[in-house]
């Protein structure tokens, strides 16, 4: 295809089924490289909307923070029909998110679940600082286990310490991945069968690069 021809089709069921979980991770990685290099794929949205009207066969589900500086589809150079996206401040899971993930994978055939946290996360910082306001108080409780994991940390445990904020953000991603496995037997079984992979990644605000966790 010529470089100046915009993409006009969306992922088909046949294309989705041909992808392995590892393929999806590779596509995420390649797409992020294009995003960082300002080489986003040109897409004909009106043609894609028409192509997508009969169904959707996304390759993955991403759980992201709500942060406006992390445009999830753009970050991976993806568009209409490519991914399911759930967003909640602090990218934690709960029953509703898990149900959405089960729909994305078991019902709709997505091959990967990516928990995407980010640097300089306001929700992580607010949880560290014990912010209290309206429903935010209850919401931030979901991030507390990632803070409690560092009970022995000797450095400054405030949002003014970038090292601590980074540690908690990464731990929060890993705990969310654990929770998905612990609280969704459906997804755990898909992972054990090799049909779905669960991965975590951290978005770097300075570069736009996504660093996949081990
Ligand atoms: Zn955030």
Boltz pocket constraint, residues with backbone or C-beta under 6 A from the ligand:
constraints:
  - pocket:
      binder: B
      contacts: [[A, 65], [A, 66], [A, 67], [A, 89], [A, 90], [A, 118], [A, 120], [A, 121], [A, 122], [A, 123], [A, 124]]
      max_distance: 6.0
